[in-house]
Amino acid sequence: MSFFRPDQLAEVLDRHARWIKGQPGGVRANLAMADLEGADLSQRDLRGARLVGARLARGRLNGTNLAGADLFGVDLRDADISRANLMQTDLRGARLRAADFSNANLKGADLRAGTLEPGGPARRGGPDAQDADGTRQIHKAVLARLQNGTTAEGGIPTDLTGAVLRGANLSDADLTGAMLQNADLSGAVLTGADLSGARLNGANLSGAALDGTRFDHADMVGTRMADCDLSGTRIATAQMTRPIDSMGSEIQRAIFDHERWIDSIGQRGQRADLDGADLSRADLRNVNLSAASLRGANLSAAALTGARLMMTDLSGANLEGANLMGADLSGANLSYAVLAGADLTRVRLGPAAIKDPSGRPTGRSWAANLMGADLRCSLLVGTCLVQANLSDANLDSADMDGADLAGAKLQRATLPGRPPRRG
């Protein structure tokens, strides 16, 4: 990464302003791979600027004109990009998690995975043709850094997890394969946008304009689409939520009786036994299955945001790609469970207080058990893992930004950035 002193950055921006106006001494801004975390670039005219792989997390770019800029692999996590102009920008492979794009203009933006293609962004009038080879070399360096020196097929998906895109203009934008789980797209303009293969589970598209929008093979489990006209969309092949009432009377009754059992502290209903049940793609948002038995159950791609699963037995369960954002799994047993690609953002996986039969605290607690769990590529942003047992767990490529691991057991665990054990 390159570091810029305030005076150096000011000079780069001043010369770029001159370049925009065609004045003497003007030079297009080249801030590729620059460390600008937290920088204030609000209201600036940065049309056509090179910001490949730049670190702008928590930066301020509200009202900034970035039309045609090269933002390949840029880090804009938690940044304020509201009302910014991002028309025709190259945002392939960008990290945009929890960024605020409210009322921003992303018309025609390229938000596909970060792949190296012949011609690069020059195909849409980005960098000048004579700079194409150099630009691709910078892109290649960014991919190498993000992928730890390896180039995965398809590249790095653009990550808009939890991003705020309320009222944003995304017409004709290419969001193929983008990660948009739990993103707020309410009232956004997605006319003609391509969301084929995008991950939209838990996203809010209420009131969005969707004429001509493509959702081919998109993951739309738990997607909210109130007040949306779907008549002009391509959505037939999208993966949709399975409502509980479509899963058979036995599963419906088990969940209903379990919630009665919880509410009555065991006086009515009965504890749910759903071992091995097929709950894949199930809409279980805000459900209360605390202390239920779900050993070996298939909950892959299930919508479990806000669910209460305290001390639930999920040992050996398949939760691959499940959306558990904000769920309470305190004291849960997830030993040898598959959680690859699951969203565990702000999930509580700390110890659960043990209570007596009347519901009074005993002063003792039960730690969450994730021994041997497969957590590869999972999202553990802001997750509470206090005292959790993560022995032998695989956390390769997991995002653990802000996770609390106080007192956690990490013996023989494969952590992000650490090579897997051999033998």
Phi, psi and chi 1 to 4 in degrees:
 res  aa     phi    psi   chi1   chi2   chi3   chi4
   1 MET       -  148.3  -59.1  -65.6  -69.6      -
   2 SER  -102.0  140.4  -57.6      -      -      -
   3 PHE  -110.8  136.5  -64.5   89.2      -      -
   4 PHE  -118.9  128.4  -75.2   80.1      -      -
   5 ARG   -70.3  156.9  -62.2 -167.9  -48.8  -90.4
   6 PRO   -52.6  -39.8  -28.1   35.3      -      -
   7 ASP   -70.2  -34.1   59.1  -45.4      -      -
   8 GLN   -67.0  -43.4  -68.4  175.1  -40.8      -
   9 LEU   -63.8  -41.4  178.7   59.0      -      -
  10 ALA   -60.7  -39.1      -      -      -      -
  11 GLU   -67.5  -41.9 -178.2  180.0   -4.4      -
  12 VAL   -60.8  -43.6  169.4      -      -      -
  13 LEU   -68.3  -37.4  -63.2  174.7      -      -
  14 ASP   -65.6  -43.2  179.0   65.4      -      -
  15 ARG   -69.5  -32.3  -65.2  178.0   73.6 -179.7
  16 HIS   -66.6  -40.2 -175.8   78.9      -      -
  17 ALA   -60.1  -39.3      -      -      -      -
  18 ARG   -66.8  -38.0  -68.9  175.7  175.5  -86.8
  19 TRP   -63.9  -41.3  177.4   76.0      -      -
  20 ILE   -59.5  -40.2  -71.0  -73.2      -      -
  21 LYS   -88.1   -2.4  -62.4  172.8 -176.4  175.8
  22 GLY    72.5   25.6      -      -      -      -
  23 GLN   -89.4  157.7  -64.6  175.0  -15.6      -
  24 PRO   -58.3  143.1  -22.7   33.0      -      -
  25 GLY    81.9    3.7      -      -      -      -
  26 GLY   -78.1  137.3      -      -      -      -
  27 VAL  -139.5  132.0  177.8      -      -      -
  28 ARG   -60.1  137.0  179.2  164.5   48.2  173.3
  29 ALA   -66.0  127.4      -      -      -      -
  30 ASN  -119.1   97.0 -175.3   -0.7      -      -
  31 LEU  -114.7   29.6  -66.2  165.4      -      -
  32 ALA   -59.1  133.6      -      -      -      -
  33 MET    60.8   23.0  -52.5  -67.8  -75.9      -
  34 ALA   -83.5  143.0      -      -      -      -
  35 ASP   -91.7  100.8 -171.8  -14.4      -      -
  36 LEU  -122.9   31.2  -60.2  169.2      -      -
  37 GLU   -56.0  129.5 -175.7  167.2   -8.3      -
  38 GLY    77.1    4.7      -      -      -      -
  39 ALA   -68.1  149.4      -      -      -      -
  40 ASP  -100.1  103.1 -173.9   -5.2      -      -
  41 LEU  -117.1   24.0  -61.7  174.4      -      -
  42 SER   -64.2  143.1   55.2      -      -      -
  43 GLN    66.0    9.7  -51.3  -63.8  -33.1      -
  44 ARG   -80.3  155.1  -66.5  -82.0 -174.1  175.1
  45 ASP   -99.6   99.9 -170.2  -16.9      -      -
  46 LEU  -116.9   33.1  -70.1  171.5      -      -
  47 ARG   -56.2  131.6  -77.0  175.6  -70.0  170.7
  48 GLY    72.3    7.4      -      -      -      -
  49 ALA   -69.3  152.8      -      -      -      -
  50 ARG   -96.8  114.6  -66.8 -170.7 -178.7   99.3
  51 LEU  -129.6   31.9  -71.0  155.6      -      -
  52 VAL   -58.8  123.6 -178.1      -      -      -
  53 GLY    66.9   10.3      -      -      -      -
  54 ALA   -67.8  148.8      -      -      -      -
  55 ARG   -99.6  106.7 -177.4  180.0  -64.9  161.1
  56 LEU  -124.7   24.6  -79.2  157.3      -      -
  57 ALA   -55.8  137.3      -      -      -      -
  58 ARG    61.0   19.6  -71.2  168.2  -76.5  -80.9
  59 GLY   -80.3  168.4      -      -      -      -
  60 ARG  -113.6  111.9  -67.3  178.5   57.6 -168.9
  61 LEU  -129.6   25.8  -66.7   98.1      -      -
  62 ASN   -65.0  127.8   49.0  -59.6      -      -
  63 GLY    76.1    6.6      -      -      -      -
  64 THR   -77.0  141.1  -58.2      -      -      -
  65 ASN   -94.5  106.6 -169.8   -9.6      -      -
  66 LEU  -116.4   22.2  -71.2  154.8      -      -
  67 ALA   -55.7  128.4      -      -      -      -
  68 GLY    72.7    6.6      -      -      -      -
  69 ALA   -72.5  154.3      -      -      -      -
  70 ASP   -96.9  102.5 -169.6  -10.3      -      -
  71 LEU  -112.9   29.3  -63.1  164.4      -      -
  72 PHE   -56.6  124.1 -178.7   97.5      -      -
  73 GLY    67.1   15.8      -      -      -      -
  74 VAL   -68.5  149.7   72.6      -      -      -
  75 ASP  -105.4  104.6 -176.6   -4.8      -      -
  76 LEU  -120.5   29.9  -77.3  162.8      -      -
  77 ARG   -60.9  133.8  -70.9  173.6  -67.3  178.8
  78 ASP    62.1   17.4  -62.5  -61.6      -      -
  79 ALA   -84.3  155.8      -      -      -      -
  80 ASP   -97.4  106.6 -179.3    0.8      -      -
  81 ILE  -119.7   22.2  -39.9  166.5      -      -
  82 SER   -61.7  141.1   56.5      -      -      -
  83 ARG    61.4   14.4  -57.8 -176.5  -50.5  -77.8
  84 ALA   -78.2  155.5      -      -      -      -
  85 ASN  -101.1  110.6 -177.7    5.7      -      -
  86 LEU  -121.5   31.2  -66.4  128.5      -      -
  87 MET   -59.4  132.1  -74.6 -177.7   65.4      -
  88 GLN    60.1   22.8  -58.5  -69.1  -33.7      -
  89 THR   -80.6  152.1   52.8      -      -      -
  90 ASP   -94.7  102.6 -173.9  -12.1      -      -
  91 LEU  -113.6   25.5  -79.5  155.6      -      -
  92 ARG   -61.7  133.7  -70.7  177.0  -64.9  163.7
  93 GLY    68.6   12.1      -      -      -      -
  94 ALA   -72.6  151.1      -      -      -      -
  95 ARG  -102.5  106.9  -71.9  173.5  -72.6  175.6
  96 LEU  -123.5   20.0  -51.4  169.5      -      -
  97 ARG   -58.9  131.5  179.7  173.2  -53.4  169.3
  98 ALA    62.0   14.6      -      -      -      -
  99 ALA   -73.8  151.4      -      -      -      -
 100 ASP  -102.0  104.9 -175.0   -5.3      -      -
 101 PHE  -105.3   23.2  -75.4   91.4      -      -
 102 SER   -51.9  126.6  -59.6      -      -      -
 103 ASN    58.6   22.0  -60.4  -55.3      -      -
 104 ALA   -80.3  157.8      -      -      -      -
 105 ASN  -105.2  106.8 -175.2    0.5      -      -
 106 LEU  -115.1   28.4  -70.5  128.8      -      -
 107 LYS   -58.7  125.0 -179.6  177.7  174.6   61.9
 108 GLY    72.5   10.5      -      -      -      -
 109 ALA   -69.5  150.3      -      -      -      -
 110 ASP  -101.5  105.7 -168.6  -17.5      -      -
 111 LEU  -116.4   29.7  -69.6  135.3      -      -
 112 ARG   -76.8 -180.0  -65.2  171.4  -61.9  156.0
 113 ALA   -61.8  155.3      -      -      -      -
 114 GLY   -78.5   88.0      -      -      -      -
 115 THR  -113.1  152.7   52.3      -      -      -
 116 LEU   -94.7  117.2  -65.6  170.7      -      -
 117 GLU  -119.9  152.4  -60.3  177.3   -7.5      -
 118 PRO   -55.6  125.9  -24.3   33.8      -      -
 119 GLY    92.1  -19.2      -      -      -      -
 120 GLY    50.7 -147.2      -      -      -      -
 121 PRO   -71.2   -7.0   28.0  -34.7      -      -
 122 ALA   -62.8  -16.9      -      -      -      -
 123 ARG   -63.3  -17.5   62.6 -176.5  173.8   82.7
 124 ARG  -123.4   31.4  -71.6 -167.5  -51.7 -173.8
 125 GLY    76.3   29.2      -      -      -      -
 126 GLY   -77.4 -123.2      -      -      -      -
 127 PRO   -59.6  155.1  -23.8   33.3      -      -
 128 ASP   -62.3  153.1  -62.1  -29.4      -      -
 129 ALA   -57.5  -37.8      -      -      -      -
 130 GLN   -69.3  -15.2   60.4  -94.3   30.7      -
 131 ASP   -98.4    0.5  -66.1  -32.2      -      -
 132 ALA   -59.2  -45.9      -      -      -      -
 133 ASP   -62.9  -43.3  -71.0  -20.6      -      -
 134 GLY   -64.2  -39.5      -      -      -      -
 135 THR   -63.3  -42.7  -61.7      -      -      -
 136 ARG   -64.3  -33.5  -76.9 -161.7  -66.1  -83.2
 137 GLN   -64.4  -40.2  -71.6  -59.1  -45.2      -
 138 ILE   -65.5  -42.9  -62.5  172.8      -      -
 139 HIS   -58.3  -42.3  -74.1 -162.8      -      -
 140 LYS   -63.3  -39.2 -167.2  170.8 -176.4  177.8
 141 ALA   -64.7  -39.4      -      -      -      -
 142 VAL   -63.8  -45.5  171.8      -      -      -
 143 LEU   -60.3  -41.8  -83.1 -180.0      -      -
 144 ALA   -61.9  -41.0      -      -      -      -
 145 ARG   -66.2  -43.8  175.3  170.9   58.4   83.0
 146 LEU   -69.8  -30.0  -66.1  176.9      -      -
 147 GLN  -105.4   18.6  -61.6  170.0  -18.8      -
 148 ASN    53.9   40.0  -64.2  -43.1      -      -
 149 GLY    88.4   -1.0      -      -      -      -
 150 THR  -116.0  150.6   62.7      -      -      -
 151 THR  -110.9  104.7  -56.4      -      -      -
 152 ALA   -78.4  146.9      -      -      -      -
 153 GLU   -61.7  130.9 -175.4  177.3   -4.4      -
 154 GLY    91.9  -15.9      -      -      -      -
 155 GLY    76.4 -169.8      -      -      -      -
 156 ILE   -87.2  122.4  -64.1  -73.5      -      -
 157 PRO   -66.5  144.6  -16.3   29.1      -      -
 158 THR   -68.5  126.8  -61.7      -      -      -
 159 ASP  -103.8  107.2 -173.8    0.6      -      -
 160 LEU  -114.3   25.8  -77.1  151.2      -      -
 161 THR   -55.7  124.6  -58.5      -      -      -
 162 GLY    69.1    9.2      -      -      -      -
 163 ALA   -71.1  151.5      -      -      -      -
 164 VAL  -100.6  113.5  178.3      -      -      -
 165 LEU  -124.3   30.1  -68.8  143.2      -      -
 166 ARG   -59.1  125.5  -74.1 -169.1  -59.6  -94.2
 167 GLY    69.1    7.9      -      -      -      -
 168 ALA   -72.5  150.2      -      -      -      -
 169 ASN   -95.7  106.4 -178.6    2.0      -      -
 170 LEU  -116.1   24.2  -72.7  148.0      -      -
 171 SER   -60.9  134.3   55.7      -      -      -
 172 ASP    63.4   11.0  -59.8  -42.7      -      -
 173 ALA   -73.5  148.4      -      -      -      -
 174 ASP  -102.3  102.1 -166.9  -20.6      -      -
 175 LEU  -110.3   27.3  -70.5  141.0      -      -
 176 THR   -56.0  122.2  -55.0      -      -      -
 177 GLY    73.1    8.4      -      -      -      -
 178 ALA   -71.4  152.4      -      -      -      -
 179 MET   -95.5  110.7  -63.7  170.3   63.7      -
 180 LEU  -125.7   22.5  -74.8  149.3      -      -
 181 GLN   -63.6  136.0   58.7  -97.0   46.0      -
 182 ASN    62.3   16.4  -59.7  -48.0      -      -
 183 ALA   -77.8  150.1      -      -      -      -
 184 ASP  -101.1  103.4 -174.5   -4.9      -      -
 185 LEU  -111.5   21.6  -71.1  144.8      -      -
 186 SER   -61.4  131.1   56.1      -      -      -
 187 GLY    71.4    7.2      -      -      -      -
 188 ALA   -74.2  154.7      -      -      -      -
 189 VAL   -98.6  109.8  178.8      -      -      -
 190 LEU  -115.9   24.7  -72.0  156.3      -      -
 191 THR   -58.7  121.7  -54.7      -      -      -
 192 GLY    73.6    5.4      -      -      -      -
 193 ALA   -74.8  151.3      -      -      -      -
 194 ASP  -109.5  109.5 -168.2  -13.4      -      -
 195 LEU  -112.8   27.9  -71.6  126.6      -      -
 196 SER   -59.4  129.2  -60.1      -      -      -
 197 GLY    70.8    6.1      -      -      -      -
 198 ALA   -73.0  153.3      -      -      -      -
 199 ARG  -100.5  106.5 -172.3  170.6  178.5 -179.7
 200 LEU  -116.1   15.8  -72.9  149.6      -      -
 201 ASN   -64.8  128.7   50.0  -38.3      -      -
 202 GLY    82.3   -2.2      -      -      -      -
 203 ALA   -74.2  155.9      -      -      -      -
 204 ASN  -111.1  108.7 -177.4    9.3      -      -
 205 LEU  -108.7   16.1  -88.4   71.3      -      -
 206 SER   -55.3  128.7  -60.5      -      -      -
 207 GLY    73.8    7.9      -      -      -      -
 208 ALA   -74.5  148.2      -      -      -      -
 209 ALA   -85.2  118.1      -      -      -      -
 210 LEU  -123.9   25.7  -58.4  173.1      -      -
 211 ASP   -68.3  120.1 -173.3   31.8      -      -
 212 GLY    78.2    9.3      -      -      -      -
 213 THR   -76.2  139.9  -52.2      -      -      -
 214 ARG  -106.2  127.5  -62.8  177.7   58.3  177.8
 215 PHE  -121.9   29.3  -66.5  104.1      -      -
 216 ASP   -55.8  121.1  -60.3  -40.5      -      -
 217 HIS    58.9   22.8  -55.1  -69.3      -      -
 218 ALA   -76.1  151.3      -      -      -      -
 219 ASP   -88.8  107.6  179.7   -6.3      -      -
 220 MET  -120.3   29.1  -57.5 -172.5   72.8      -
 221 VAL   -68.6  120.4  175.2      -      -      -
 222 GLY    79.3   10.9      -      -      -      -
 223 THR   -74.8  131.5  -56.6      -      -      -
 224 ARG   -90.5  128.6  -74.0  169.3  -77.1  172.6
 225 MET  -136.5   39.4  -55.7 -173.2   76.9      -
 226 ALA   -64.3  142.1      -      -      -      -
 227 ASP    58.3   35.9  -58.6  -42.2      -      -
 228 CYS  -111.1  135.9  -71.7      -      -      -
 229 ASP   -92.8  109.9 -178.1   -1.6      -      -
 230 LEU   -96.9    4.7  -57.4  177.2      -      -
 231 SER   -63.8  -29.0   59.8      -      -      -
 232 GLY  -102.1   15.5      -      -      -      -
 233 THR  -100.8  163.2   64.6      -      -      -
 234 ARG  -107.9   98.9  -74.1  176.5   50.6  172.0
 235 ILE  -132.3   -0.5 -159.2  169.6      -      -
 236 ALA   -60.1  -33.5      -      -      -      -
 237 THR   -96.6    4.9   59.5      -      -      -
 238 ALA   -70.1  150.1      -      -      -      -
 239 GLN   -87.0  116.5 -171.2  177.4   55.9      -
 240 MET  -108.5  167.3  -52.1  -60.8  -75.9      -
 241 THR   -68.8  144.6  -56.1      -      -      -
 242 ARG   -99.0  108.6  -68.4  170.2   60.2 -154.1
 243 PRO   -65.6  153.6   20.6  -28.9      -      -
 244 ILE   -57.8  -36.7  -68.1  176.0      -      -
 245 ASP   -71.4   -0.6   57.6   14.2      -      -
 246 SER  -102.4    4.6   71.5      -      -      -
 247 MET  -102.6    9.3  -64.9 -179.0 -166.9      -
 248 GLY    95.9  149.3      -      -      -      -
 249 SER   -65.1  -30.1   57.7      -      -      -
 250 GLU   -66.4  -44.6 -172.6  174.8  -23.7      -
 251 ILE   -69.4  -41.9  -70.2  176.4      -      -
 252 GLN   -58.0  -46.0  -68.7 -179.4   58.9      -
 253 ARG   -64.7  -40.6  173.4   58.4   61.3 -179.2
 254 ALA   -61.8  -42.5      -      -      -      -
 255 ILE   -68.7  -42.5  -65.9  172.4      -      -
 256 PHE   -62.5  -48.1  175.3   73.3      -      -
 257 ASP   -65.2  -33.3  -76.4  -12.2      -      -
 258 HIS   -68.2  -41.7 -175.4   84.3      -      -
 259 GLU   -65.6  -34.7  -68.9 -168.1  -37.9      -
 260 ARG   -64.6  -40.5  -71.5  179.5   65.0 -145.8
 261 TRP   -62.9  -41.7  179.7   71.5      -      -
 262 ILE   -65.2  -49.3  -69.7  -72.0      -      -
 263 ASP   -63.2  -31.5  -67.8  -19.9      -      -
 264 SER   -98.0    9.2   65.6      -      -      -
 265 ILE    51.6   47.0  -42.4  179.2      -      -
 266 GLY    85.3    3.4      -      -      -      -
 267 GLN   -82.6  -27.7  -60.4  -57.8  -54.4      -
 268 ARG  -132.9  163.1  -66.1 -175.2  -59.3  -83.1
 269 GLY    67.5 -161.3      -      -      -      -
 270 GLN  -156.9  157.4   63.0 -179.5    2.4      -
 271 ARG   -64.2  134.9  177.6  174.4  179.6 -105.1
 272 ALA   -75.0  132.3      -      -      -      -
 273 ASP  -115.7   98.9 -177.0  -11.4      -      -
 274 LEU  -118.8   33.3  -68.8  165.2      -      -
 275 ASP   -57.9  128.3  -66.9  -10.6      -      -
 276 GLY    73.6    5.5      -      -      -      -
 277 ALA   -68.5  147.4      -      -      -      -
 278 ASP   -90.8  101.3 -177.9    7.0      -      -
 279 LEU  -118.1   25.2  -63.7  165.5      -      -
 280 SER   -61.6  136.6   57.7      -      -      -
 281 ARG    61.2   15.5  -64.1 -169.8  -69.0  110.2
 282 ALA   -70.3  143.9      -      -      -      -
 283 ASP   -89.2   95.6 -171.8   -9.5      -      -
 284 LEU  -119.4   31.3  -63.5  168.4      -      -
 285 ARG   -61.9  131.3  -72.9  172.1  -71.4 -177.8
 286 ASN    64.0   13.9  -59.7  -51.0      -      -
 287 VAL   -70.8  152.6   73.1      -      -      -
 288 ASN  -111.7  100.5 -169.0  -13.3      -      -
 289 LEU  -120.2   34.1  -77.6  169.4      -      -
 290 SER   -60.2  136.2  -63.9      -      -      -
 291 ALA    67.5    9.0      -      -      -      -
 292 ALA   -75.3  162.3      -      -      -      -
 293 SER  -105.8  115.4 -176.2      -      -      -
 294 LEU  -128.9   36.2  -73.1  151.9      -      -
 295 ARG   -61.3  127.1  -67.7  177.8  -62.9  177.2
 296 GLY    68.6   11.3      -      -      -      -
 297 ALA   -70.8  152.9      -      -      -      -
 298 ASN   -98.6  104.4 -177.8    4.6      -      -
 299 LEU  -117.3   25.8  -72.5  148.1      -      -
 300 SER   -60.6  134.6   57.4      -      -      -
 301 ALA    59.6   19.1      -      -      -      -
 302 ALA   -73.9  150.6      -      -      -      -
 303 ALA   -93.8  107.1      -      -      -      -
 304 LEU  -126.1   24.6  -73.1  154.9      -      -
 305 THR   -60.1  133.0   52.2      -      -      -
 306 GLY    71.2    7.6      -      -      -      -
 307 ALA   -69.4  150.8      -      -      -      -
 308 ARG  -105.9  113.0  -74.7  165.1  -72.8  173.2
 309 LEU  -131.7   38.9  -61.4  161.7      -      -
 310 MET   -64.7  128.3  -69.8   86.4   79.6      -
 311 MET    57.1   25.0  -60.6 -171.4   74.6      -
 312 THR   -76.9  141.2  -60.3      -      -      -
 313 ASP   -91.1  103.6 -170.1  -10.4      -      -
 314 LEU  -115.5   25.7  -72.9  153.2      -      -
 315 SER   -61.0  131.3   54.6      -      -      -
 316 GLY    71.0    6.4      -      -      -      -
 317 ALA   -75.1  155.4      -      -      -      -
 318 ASN  -101.1  107.9 -179.0    5.4      -      -
 319 LEU  -118.1   27.4  -71.5  140.9      -      -
 320 GLU   -59.5  125.4 -174.9  172.7    3.5      -
 321 GLY    71.5    9.6      -      -      -      -
 322 ALA   -71.4  151.9      -      -      -      -
 323 ASN  -105.1  103.4 -172.6   -5.9      -      -
 324 LEU  -112.9   18.6  -69.4  138.8      -      -
 325 MET   -52.7  125.7 -175.3  176.3 -177.6      -
 326 GLY    75.5    7.3      -      -      -      -
 327 ALA   -75.4  158.8      -      -      -      -
 328 ASP  -109.1  107.5 -168.8  -17.2      -      -
 329 LEU  -116.3   31.1  -74.9  135.9      -      -
 330 SER   -56.6  129.1  -57.8      -      -      -
 331 GLY    70.3    7.4      -      -      -      -
 332 ALA   -71.3  153.7      -      -      -      -
 333 ASN  -101.3  106.3 -177.9    5.0      -      -
 334 LEU  -117.8   27.0  -72.3  152.7      -      -
 335 SER   -61.5  129.3   56.0      -      -      -
 336 TYR    59.1   20.9  -59.5   98.2      -      -
 337 ALA   -77.9  153.9      -      -      -      -
 338 VAL   -98.5  114.0  178.0      -      -      -
 339 LEU  -124.5   23.0  -68.9  144.3      -      -
 340 ALA   -59.6  128.3      -      -      -      -
 341 GLY    71.7    7.7      -      -      -      -
 342 ALA   -76.1  150.7      -      -      -      -
 343 ASP   -97.9  106.4 -169.6  -16.9      -      -
 344 LEU  -113.3   30.3  -65.2  150.7      -      -
 345 THR   -60.7  128.1  -59.4      -      -      -
 346 ARG    55.4   28.8  -64.0 -165.4  -60.1  -83.0
 347 VAL   -80.6  144.5  163.8      -      -      -
 348 ARG   -93.1  112.0  -79.7  170.1  -81.0 -178.4
 349 LEU  -124.9   31.8  -86.1  161.5      -      -
 350 GLY   -87.6 -169.7      -      -      -      -
 351 PRO   -73.8  147.7   24.6  -31.3      -      -
 352 ALA  -101.5  137.0      -      -      -      -
 353 ALA   -71.1  131.5      -      -      -      -
 354 ILE   -87.1  130.5  -62.0  174.2      -      -
 355 LYS  -115.8  157.3  -60.6  179.6 -179.7  179.1
 356 ASP   -82.1  174.5   64.0   20.7      -      -
 357 PRO   -55.7  -22.0  -28.4   37.0      -      -
 358 SER   -91.8    0.0   63.1      -      -      -
 359 GLY    92.8    7.3      -      -      -      -
 360 ARG   -88.9  142.3  -69.6 -168.2  -63.6  -93.6
 361 PRO   -63.2  142.3  -20.0   31.4      -      -
 362 THR   -98.9   -8.9   63.6      -      -      -
 363 GLY    88.3   -2.9      -      -      -      -
 364 ARG  -106.6  164.2  -65.8  179.4  -67.7  128.7
 365 SER  -141.3  164.4   61.8      -      -      -
 366 TRP  -127.8  119.4 -168.8  -93.0      -      -
 367 ALA   -76.1  151.3      -      -      -      -
 368 ALA   -70.4  143.7      -      -      -      -
 369 ASN  -117.1  112.5 -175.8    7.7      -      -
 370 LEU  -120.4   28.1  -68.7  110.3      -      -
 371 MET   -57.2  127.8  176.9 -176.9  -76.5      -
 372 GLY    68.6    9.6      -      -      -      -
 373 ALA   -69.7  146.9      -      -      -      -
 374 ASP   -94.6  103.6 -177.3   -4.9      -      -
 375 LEU  -115.5   24.8  -71.2  149.4      -      -
 376 ARG   -60.3  135.0  -71.5  173.2  -62.7  169.3
 377 CYS    59.6   17.8  -58.5      -      -      -
 378 SER   -80.6  161.4   60.9      -      -      -
 379 LEU  -104.1  113.7  -57.1  177.6      -      -
 380 LEU  -120.9   39.1  -68.0  155.7      -      -
 381 VAL   -72.9  120.0  179.0      -      -      -
 382 GLY    67.8   18.8      -      -      -      -
 383 THR   -81.7  140.6  -59.8      -      -      -
 384 CYS   -89.9  113.6  174.4      -      -      -
 385 LEU  -121.4   30.6  -70.4  156.1      -      -
 386 VAL   -59.3  126.1  173.2      -      -      -
 387 GLN    62.8    9.1  -61.8  177.9   22.2      -
 388 ALA   -68.4  147.3      -      -      -      -
 389 ASN   -91.5  105.3 -177.5    3.3      -      -
 390 LEU  -111.7   21.1  -73.3  155.7      -      -
 391 SER   -58.4  133.9  -57.0      -      -      -
 392 ASP    65.2    7.0  -64.4  -56.7      -      -
 393 ALA   -73.8  151.2      -      -      -      -
 394 ASN  -107.5  108.2 -169.9  -13.0      -      -
 395 LEU  -111.4   24.4  -69.5  144.8      -      -
 396 ASP   -58.7  129.4 -175.4   42.2      -      -
 397 SER    64.5   13.4  -60.6      -      -      -
 398 ALA   -73.9  148.0      -      -      -      -
 399 ASP   -97.2  109.6 -171.1  -22.0      -      -
 400 MET  -113.8   28.4  -56.5 -174.7   71.7      -
 401 ASP   -59.8  117.9 -173.6   23.7      -      -
 402 GLY    79.1    6.4      -      -      -      -
 403 ALA   -70.0  143.2      -      -      -      -
 404 ASP  -101.4  109.2 -171.3  -11.0      -      -
 405 LEU  -109.3   23.3  -70.5  157.4      -      -
 406 ALA   -58.5  123.3      -      -      -      -
 407 GLY    74.3    5.4      -      -      -      -
 408 ALA   -72.6  149.1      -      -      -      -
 409 LYS   -93.2  121.2  -63.9  178.9 -179.2  178.0
 410 LEU  -123.8   21.5  -64.5  163.4      -      -
 411 GLN   -60.4  129.0  -68.9   86.7  -14.7      -
 412 ARG    61.2   13.6  -59.1  174.7  -56.2  -79.0
 413 ALA   -76.9  145.0      -      -      -      -
 414 THR   -92.8  110.7  -59.6      -      -      -
 415 LEU   -96.6  160.5  -60.8  176.1      -      -
 416 PRO   -55.3  131.8  -24.7   33.5      -      -
 417 GLY    85.1   -9.5      -      -      -      -
 418 ARG   -98.9  130.5  179.4 -177.3  -63.1  177.0
 419 PRO   -63.4  146.1   20.5  -30.2      -      -
 420 PRO   -61.8  150.3   21.9  -31.0      -      -
 421 ARG   -67.8  149.4  -59.6 -177.2  -53.9  -82.4
 422 ARG  -110.6  149.5  -61.2 -176.8 -176.1  -85.4
 423 GLY    75.7      -      -      -      -      -
